[in-house]
Each structure stands twice: as C-alpha cells, then as structure tokens.
Amino acid sequence: MSTASVVVPASGLKSRAAKSTDTTVTDPALVKRAVKAAALGNAMEWFDFGVYSYIAVTLGKVFFPSGNPTAQLLSTFGAFAAAFLVRPLGGMVFGPLGDRAGRQKVLAFTMIMMAAGTFAIGLIPSYATIGVGAPILLLVARLVQGFSTGGEYAGASTFIAEYAPDKRRGFLGSWLEFGTLAGYIGGAGLVTVMTALLSADDLTSWGWRIPFLIAGPMGIIGLYLRLRLEETPAFAAEVEKAETNRPKVPLREMITGQWRALLLCVGLVLVFNVTDYMLLSYMPSYLTGQLHYDETHGLLVVLGVMALMMIVQPFAGALTDRVGRRPVIATGCAGFLLLSVPALLLIREGSLLAVALGMGALGLLLVCFTAAMPSALPALFPTKVRYGSLSIGFNVSVSLFGGTTPLVVTALIGATGNMMMPAYYMMAAAVIGGFAVWRMAESAGRPLPGSAPSVTG
C-alpha cells in the first residue's frame, strides 16, 4: 500500500479519512459519530410518524370532526399521505444539492425543517377553535415535513455508506433503521403512556400536543450533532478530484443516466416501505378500528414487536456482510409472499398470544429489509449522483406506494369489506420486490461504485 495522505479538498471540505492511491482508511471514531448523527435524524423523523400513526384516531377528532369514525380516520391518513406527495420534490431539491454542496450541509438543513414542521403541529388550534383553518394548517405542516424528509433518508444512508468500511457497511448501515425503530418506540411508547394516564377528553383537549412539541429539543440536539460532522471520504475525494467545487450534474442525467438502477431502487423500496408502513403505521389502527381490539393492548403488542426488531437488527445487518444483501432481502420477499395470510389470520383470531405471534412473524420478516436496505440502496449509484439519484428513486417509490399504504388499505377494506386486504397488499409488494432483488447485483464487501476500497484504520 502506498503512503497515506490526508484528504484536503480545494473547496475547504475536510475528511479525517486517509486516502491512498488504492484504499481509503477510515477513522473508527469518526465513523461512529457519523452513524449516531444519521441515526438520530432518522429517529426524529420516525418519532413523528409513530406518534401520528398511533394517535390517528384522536387527531381525527381534533381536526376532522365527523359522525363517521371511518371518515375521520381516512381524513387523518389522507393528511398523513399528503406529506408523501411532496417527498419527490424534496428529493429533487435536496438530493442534487447534496451531490454538489455536500452531504453534511444538506442533512443539517433537513433536520431543521423536520423539527420545525413537527413542532408546528403541536401549536395548531383545533377545528372547534378556528374551523377549517385547523386541517389546512395541519396539511401545511405535513407538507413541510414531507419536503424535508425528501432529502433525509437518502442522505443519511449515503452518509453512513460512504463512511463505512466495505466489510462492515451492512452492520453500520443497519443502525440507521435501528434509529427508525427507536423513534417509533419513543413515539408509540409516549402515546401508550398518555393513553393510559389521561382521560379521553384530556387527550383530545391538550394531551395530543405533547409528543409533537418534544420535536423542538430533539431537533436542536440532532442539528448540533450533524454540524459537528465532517464530509464523507467519498464526497471529499470527488471534490479533490475536480480541484474546485463539483460541477452541477443535470437532474435529467440523474434519472435517464441511471434508469436501470432507479427502477431497481423503486422496486426494492416498494416492498420495504409497503411492509414497513403496513406493520408499524397501519396495524395499530387496524387492530383498534377494524378488529375493535383494546387500544392499549394493541399498542403494547406493536411496541413489543419493534423492541424485538431492534434486538435482531444489528445481528441481521452483520449477517448481510457475511452472506450478502441479496439472500437476506430475498428471504424477506419470500417470507411475506408465503406468510402474510397466515400471519394476518393469527392477528384476526384476536387473542393476545395470536396477535403477538402474527405481528412478531411479520416484524422478523421486515428486519430482512431494515437490515439490508441502508447498505444495498446507496450501492446502486456512483458517488457523483448517489445522493440525488437515490433521493429521487427512494421518494418516488415511498410517495406512490409506501406512505399511501394506510390510506389505500383502509379504502380497500371499506370498498370490499374484505379484512384480508392487508395480507394481499403485502404479497403483491413481495412479488415486485422479489423481481428487483433478482435483478440487482451483490454489493456486500465491495467498494461503492465510483469510490476506492474502504477499510478500517
């Protein structure tokens, strides 16, 4: 190996990774900081989603008064889904900006926007106070959240992937979704405690605001951590190679020049997010609204499933480094195709044990995606367009298929009366995801496209 030298790009970006002619040697302490900061931002994003999902029935009463509980729930999930419609716009803005100005700067800005949008929801007056202005303001806050989130996941997964050594990228990337689960558990746990301690009137009157107001302090902490980070070695090397700030890559090139990788990304993200939102966002409302399951017990079951997923997550991430991303993702697709119906039948049986077994089975299958995707998706694209192309592909798929899952499945059940629709929806997603994983190349243990091999210092 040639003598390593510190990368100091002409643009002033800094990286503590040592770069030789053929290898990037990463600083373990810096890698840990990068993983923590990226995971915390993801945790904050999903804390909000968890709160919104688990308190959806209460939000329906506050913002969408109606004599029909199903109509209230549909309206609430409609506002939830609206945020996903602007995610591709956010991805088209923040993704290319991250490829030009740097990952760290964009991730700091998306953190500010996410925190502001979530905090604002906690300040909105109810429908009883200001009438139709209440749901309009809720929609605006959700749109701000959705726009900022358009640059969050792709940026965070890119950030970790570009810092991680090749042989540990799966394990380190899995902590991003560990943050997702931690955020969900934090949000759902808080709602569970509030539901148990507060009366229904207090929860509807003022209690629902508390989880959203917590986003303010969380955002400040996350912003502080992200501002202390340095640019990734891969991006710093790109800037150094260009000798000046990197030239702007046209948006059209990020799409047409990467069309095959984008299609694979859409398919992988589809199965990942349909199953994710089905289990973690929709099922609590399905248990209470459709199966009339006790609300507190239903939340506790879901919390238990997420805790189980958190325990398994790092081990599954390490497994993807040993056996590859493709076998792990393929196992998840096959599992959802074969076990969605039996698992939902268990859940519908209604007893606590049956619900726990059905939800637990789906949760373990979902870990196949949460453990592998943060490292598999960034590896689809070269460094110069990684943030932008991944943002576009990820957010288009999430907007069309993932975030709309609660709304679509609720509407399908209402239209057909078939309570097995959640299982059929997950099975269809598994078929599409299976085709995508069949066509993707294995990336475990290999350098990212456009980057030098990376090892731990």
ABEGO torsion letter per residue (X at the ends): XBBBBBBBBAAGBBBABBBBAABBBBBAAAAAAAAAAAAAAAAAAAAAAAAAAAAAAAAAAAABBBABAAAAAAAAAAAAAAAAAAAAAAAAAAAAAAAAAEAAAAAAAAAAAAAAAAAAAAABBBAAAAEAAAAAAAAAAAAAAAAAAAAAAAAAAAAAAAABBAAAAAAAAAAAAAAAAAAAAAAAAAAAAAAAABBAAAAAAAAAAAAAAAAAAAAAAAAAAAAABBBBAAAAAAAAAAGBBBBBBBAAAAAAAAAAAAAAAAAAAAAAAAAAAAAAAAAAAAAAAAAGBBAAAAAAAAAAAAAAAAAAAAAAAAAAAAAEAAAAAAAAAAAAAAAAAAAAAAAAAGBAAAAAAAAAAAAAAAAAAAAAAAAAAAAABBAAAAAAAAAAAAAAAAAAAAAAAAAAAAAAAAAAGBAAAAAAAAAAAAAAAAAAAAABBBABGBBBBGBBBBBBX
